Amino acid sequence: MPVNSIKVGTFDIHSVSDGYMIFQREDFFPDVKKESWRQYPPYSKPKFEMNIGSFVIKGTRKTILVDTGLGKLDHRIDQPVRETLLSELDAFNIIPNDIDIVFLTHLHMDHVGTNMAKDNGIWKPTFPNARYIVGKSDWEMFSGLLNKPAYKYLEEQIQPLISNGTLDFFEGEISLTEGVVTLPTPGHTPGHTSLLINSNGEKAVIMGDAAHIPPQVEETSWSPSPDMDKNLSAETRSSLMALIESSHALIASGHFPRPGFGEIIKVDSKRFYRPIR
């Protein structure tokens, strides 16, 4: 049975999902040769599923939600299951009012789609007691795209948070609460940020989109089409996997097959992702 929650020291980390998407493998990884996929049987077919995952970090002081899925956003992505985030939170007895911090790893639409909800024609934060947090350099870049149709979602899900003063920007490494610090992982977007949880000698990394599928744990040079700076993304991914391996940290990935909890193992000097079961 999949493990939907893990403990890291004093923290409980819960895996929740807002559905899943289906992508054409060659469109998502256009630079990877077909024969390179043969050693990864789960990705042997032309299409693959990708979870739209989020995580709740529940500690003694703060409850942090990492990313908010696609929500009701209009898009052209093949998404057979959608809008499940709030019901999955409820399954853990977590209601929107319980969330103290909404941490956004970056500003792509599948990570911000439940930030806001419309109430009598007015956009209001879905998590009314939370401070929303995102990397400053992400907003510096994305704010210049507001007039482009593909980024209209920012007017619904980000701009109102700025207007009502509930969105905070940060740079570099900061502490969200004791034991949870930001880990800059740029490349996918300029301000893309992962989280490092460190408590009682145990560690986990919530990766965000530093990697999208398990083969990238070994194939760190495989940068998908959504990566804005593919070379930097590959460098970041290589460094991140080395950090996770050397520190014996667990992986929490919202896009790996759910629930997205696993670890790095070495077989014949190659890294592999092994899910926790």
Backbone torsions as a table, in degrees:
resi	resn	phi	psi	omega
1	MET	NA	137.9	176.9
2	PRO	-62.8	147.0	177.9
3	VAL	-94.2	112.8	-176.0
4	ASN	-90.0	-9.0	177.9
5	SER	-143.4	145.3	173.7
6	ILE	-131.1	159.5	173.5
7	LYS	-108.9	134.0	173.9
8	VAL	-126.9	99.0	-173.6
9	GLY	60.1	-122.4	-178.3
10	THR	-87.7	-0.5	-176.8
11	PHE	-98.3	142.3	165.5
12	ASP	-102.0	130.7	177.1
13	ILE	-116.8	119.4	-178.4
14	HIS	-106.2	137.2	176.1
15	SER	-95.9	125.2	177.2
16	VAL	-130.2	161.4	-172.7
17	SER	-138.8	150.3	174.6
18	ASP	-110.1	27.7	179.8
19	GLY	107.5	-158.2	177.9
20	TYR	-149.3	161.3	-179.5
21	MET	-119.4	160.1	175.8
22	ILE	-121.8	130.7	-179.3
23	PHE	-125.1	152.7	168.0
24	GLN	-78.0	124.2	-175.0
25	ARG	-58.2	-44.7	-177.4
26	GLU	-69.4	-26.4	175.8
27	ASP	-75.8	-37.8	-176.5
28	PHE	-77.7	-35.6	177.9
29	PHE	-123.5	69.4	-173.2
30	PRO	-66.7	-19.9	-175.8
31	ASP	-96.1	1.3	-179.3
32	VAL	-96.9	125.2	-178.5
33	LYS	-69.9	147.0	-175.6
34	LYS	-56.6	-40.0	-177.3
35	GLU	-67.3	-21.0	-179.8
36	SER	-69.1	-19.3	-178.5
37	TRP	-82.3	-11.4	-172.9
38	ARG	-60.7	-31.1	-179.2
39	GLN	-81.4	1.7	179.3
40	TYR	-125.8	77.2	-174.0
41	PRO	-51.8	-36.8	179.8
42	PRO	-61.6	-16.0	-179.1
43	TYR	-116.5	31.6	-177.5
44	SER	-82.0	-15.8	-176.9
45	LYS	-95.2	161.6	-177.0
46	PRO	-63.3	-25.0	-179.8
47	LYS	-118.6	153.2	175.2
48	PHE	-145.1	153.6	178.8
49	GLU	-91.7	147.6	176.5
50	MET	-134.0	123.7	178.7
51	ASN	-65.7	147.2	171.8
52	ILE	-105.6	80.6	-169.0
53	GLY	-98.5	149.8	172.3
54	SER	-131.3	167.6	178.9
55	PHE	-135.4	145.6	172.0
56	VAL	-110.1	123.8	174.7
57	ILE	-101.8	111.7	-176.3
58	LYS	-110.3	113.8	178.6
59	GLY	-120.2	-172.7	-178.0
60	THR	-75.2	-21.6	-176.1
61	ARG	-108.0	-40.4	-174.6
62	LYS	-135.0	152.3	169.8
63	THR	-115.7	119.3	-173.1
64	ILE	-115.2	128.6	172.2
65	LEU	-101.6	126.7	-179.9
66	VAL	-104.1	107.7	179.0
67	ASP	72.5	154.2	-171.9
68	THR	-130.0	19.6	172.0
69	GLY	70.4	-160.1	-178.3
70	LEU	-96.6	-22.5	179.8
71	GLY	55.0	-134.8	-178.3
72	LYS	-95.1	9.6	-174.1
73	LEU	-60.6	139.9	173.7
74	ASP	-77.5	134.8	179.5
75	HIS	-159.7	172.6	-179.8
76	ARG	-107.3	21.7	-179.7
77	ILE	-86.1	140.6	175.0
78	ASP	-73.7	107.8	-175.1
79	GLN	-130.7	89.3	-177.3
80	PRO	-63.6	-31.9	179.8
81	VAL	-124.0	134.0	-175.7
82	ARG	-148.2	165.2	173.3
83	GLU	56.3	46.2	-179.9
84	THR	-107.4	-2.8	-172.8
85	LEU	-58.1	-50.3	-174.8
86	LEU	-66.2	-37.8	178.7
87	SER	-68.8	-33.2	178.1
88	GLU	-72.4	-35.7	172.5
89	LEU	-61.5	-42.6	-179.2
90	ASP	-61.4	-32.7	178.7
91	ALA	-64.3	-23.0	174.5
92	PHE	-96.4	12.3	-178.4
93	ASN	60.9	36.3	177.0
94	ILE	-113.2	122.5	176.9
95	ILE	-106.2	160.7	-177.7
96	PRO	-52.3	-36.4	-179.3
97	ASN	-65.2	-17.9	-177.8
98	ASP	-77.5	-17.9	-173.6
99	ILE	-79.9	124.4	179.2
100	ASP	-91.6	-34.2	-178.7
101	ILE	-136.6	132.9	167.9
102	VAL	-107.5	108.7	-179.5
103	PHE	-97.9	123.3	-179.4
104	LEU	-102.5	115.9	-179.2
105	THR	-63.1	-30.6	176.7
106	HIS	-170.9	-177.1	-169.0
107	LEU	-108.1	20.0	171.0
108	HIS	-68.2	152.5	-168.5
109	MET	-61.7	-31.2	-177.2
110	ASP	-79.6	10.8	176.4
111	HIS	-123.0	-1.4	-175.4
112	VAL	-130.9	3.4	-165.2
113	GLY	-71.0	-13.1	177.4
114	THR	-115.3	20.2	176.3
115	ASN	-60.0	-42.8	-172.4
116	MET	-125.7	154.7	174.1
117	ALA	-135.9	146.7	-179.1
118	LYS	-87.5	127.6	-179.4
119	ASP	-127.1	108.4	-176.7
120	ASN	52.6	43.3	176.1
121	GLY	81.6	2.1	-178.8
122	ILE	-115.5	132.1	177.6
123	TRP	-76.4	124.6	178.7
124	LYS	-129.8	148.3	178.9
125	PRO	-59.6	132.7	176.7
126	THR	-63.6	-31.5	-178.1
127	PHE	-114.3	85.6	-164.9
128	PRO	-67.0	-21.5	-178.5
129	ASN	-97.3	3.0	-172.0
130	ALA	-95.8	148.6	161.4
131	ARG	-89.0	130.4	175.8
132	TYR	-92.9	140.3	-174.2
133	ILE	-135.7	134.6	176.8
134	VAL	-150.1	156.0	180.0
135	GLY	-63.9	134.6	-177.2
136	LYS	-59.8	-42.2	-176.9
137	SER	-68.2	-23.7	174.0
138	ASP	-66.6	-47.2	-179.3
139	TRP	-66.8	-35.3	178.4
140	GLU	-58.3	-37.0	179.1
141	MET	-82.2	-48.8	-175.4
142	PHE	-67.8	-30.3	-179.3
143	SER	-63.2	-24.6	177.0
144	GLY	-78.3	-2.9	-178.2
145	LEU	-108.5	6.5	-173.9
146	LEU	-57.3	-31.5	-176.9
147	ASN	-84.7	-3.7	179.2
148	LYS	-87.4	134.4	-176.6
149	PRO	-53.0	-36.8	-176.9
150	ALA	-68.0	-13.8	-176.5
151	TYR	-117.3	20.3	177.7
152	LYS	-61.8	-25.5	-179.5
153	TYR	-59.5	-24.7	179.2
154	LEU	-64.6	-30.8	178.3
155	GLU	-67.4	-28.1	-179.1
156	GLU	-90.0	-40.7	-166.1
157	GLN	-106.4	-13.9	-179.4
158	ILE	-121.2	-50.2	-175.4
159	GLN	-56.5	-41.7	177.8
160	PRO	-62.0	-31.2	178.5
161	LEU	-68.3	-34.1	176.3
162	ILE	-70.3	-42.2	-178.1
163	SER	-63.5	-37.0	-178.3
164	ASN	-94.7	5.2	172.6
165	GLY	76.3	22.6	-178.3
166	THR	-106.5	3.3	177.9
167	LEU	-107.7	124.7	178.4
168	ASP	-107.7	139.9	175.2
169	PHE	-104.5	145.8	179.4
170	PHE	-138.2	166.2	175.3
171	GLU	-133.3	143.4	173.0
172	GLY	70.7	-143.8	-178.0
173	GLU	-99.2	120.1	175.5
174	ILE	-132.5	160.2	177.4
175	SER	-95.6	126.1	174.8
176	LEU	-82.7	-34.8	173.5
177	THR	-164.4	165.0	-177.3
178	GLU	-57.7	119.3	-179.6
179	GLY	100.5	-5.8	179.1
180	VAL	-128.7	112.2	-178.5
181	VAL	-125.4	153.1	178.1
182	THR	-77.3	147.8	-178.3
183	LEU	-130.8	98.6	-177.6
184	PRO	-58.1	126.3	179.4
185	THR	-135.7	66.5	-174.1
186	PRO	-72.5	163.4	178.0
187	GLY	130.5	-53.8	174.2
188	HIS	-60.4	-47.9	166.1
189	THR	-137.8	165.7	-176.5
190	PRO	-60.6	-37.7	-177.0
191	GLY	-106.4	17.5	-178.5
192	HIS	-55.5	134.6	-174.6
193	THR	-139.4	132.1	172.9
194	SER	-96.0	176.8	177.7
195	LEU	-125.6	139.3	174.3
196	LEU	-110.1	122.1	176.2
197	ILE	-104.5	127.1	-175.0
198	ASN	-139.1	111.9	-175.8
199	SER	-150.8	128.8	177.4
200	ASN	51.5	38.6	177.2
201	GLY	81.2	0.8	177.9
202	GLU	-107.8	146.9	-175.9
203	LYS	-135.9	152.4	171.6
204	ALA	-148.2	150.5	176.2
205	VAL	-121.3	120.6	170.2
206	ILE	-87.7	111.7	-164.7
207	MET	-83.2	-21.7	-170.8
208	GLY	63.5	-134.5	-178.5
209	ASP	-104.2	26.1	171.8
210	ALA	-63.0	-24.8	171.3
211	ALA	-146.9	146.9	-176.8
212	HIS	-109.1	-30.0	-177.9
213	ILE	-137.4	153.8	-177.1
214	PRO	-55.5	-36.3	179.1
215	PRO	-55.5	-24.4	-179.3
216	GLN	-70.3	-12.2	174.0
217	VAL	-60.4	-39.5	175.6
218	GLU	-93.4	-43.7	-175.4
219	GLU	-90.2	69.8	-174.1
220	THR	-68.7	-15.9	178.9
221	SER	-82.2	-8.6	-179.5
222	TRP	-78.0	100.2	179.6
223	SER	-104.8	121.2	-176.3
224	PRO	-77.2	169.1	-176.7
225	SER	-58.7	-32.9	180.0
226	PRO	-72.3	-12.7	179.0
227	ASP	-67.6	123.1	-175.9
228	MET	-74.1	-33.2	175.8
229	ASP	-127.4	95.0	-171.0
230	LYS	-66.0	-36.8	179.1
231	ASN	-67.5	-45.8	178.6
232	LEU	-65.1	-38.8	178.0
233	SER	-58.7	-43.6	-179.9
234	ALA	-65.2	-41.2	178.1
235	GLU	-63.6	-44.0	179.3
236	THR	-62.3	-44.2	-177.5
237	ARG	-63.3	-41.9	179.2
238	SER	-61.4	-45.3	179.9
239	SER	-65.7	-39.6	-178.1
240	LEU	-66.3	-43.9	179.8
241	MET	-64.9	-36.6	176.6
242	ALA	-64.3	-40.3	178.0
243	LEU	-64.5	-46.6	-179.5
244	ILE	-61.4	-43.6	-179.5
245	GLU	-65.7	-47.7	-174.7
246	SER	-68.9	-29.3	-179.1
247	SER	-95.2	1.4	179.8
248	HIS	55.7	38.9	179.0
249	ALA	-83.0	150.8	171.1
250	LEU	-79.5	155.1	176.0
251	ILE	-102.2	136.8	169.1
252	ALA	-126.3	110.8	-176.0
253	SER	-123.3	124.0	-179.7
254	GLY	-72.7	-18.6	-178.5
255	HIS	-105.3	-14.4	173.6
256	PHE	-67.1	160.6	177.4
257	PRO	-50.0	131.7	-173.6
258	ARG	-64.4	147.7	9.7
259	PRO	-84.0	-3.9	173.2
260	GLY	85.9	14.7	176.8
261	PHE	-97.8	133.0	178.9
262	GLY	-167.8	-168.8	-179.1
263	GLU	-146.2	162.1	176.2
264	ILE	-93.0	130.8	173.1
265	ILE	-121.9	156.8	178.1
266	LYS	-110.3	129.6	174.9
267	VAL	-132.9	116.7	-178.5
268	ASP	52.4	46.7	177.1
269	SER	68.5	7.3	176.8
270	LYS	-105.8	142.3	176.8
271	ARG	-83.8	141.5	172.9
272	PHE	-136.8	152.2	174.8
273	TYR	-92.6	127.6	177.4
274	ARG	-118.1	116.6	178.6
275	PRO	-63.3	149.1	173.1
276	ILE	-83.6	128.1	-179.2
277	ARG	-130.3	NA	NA
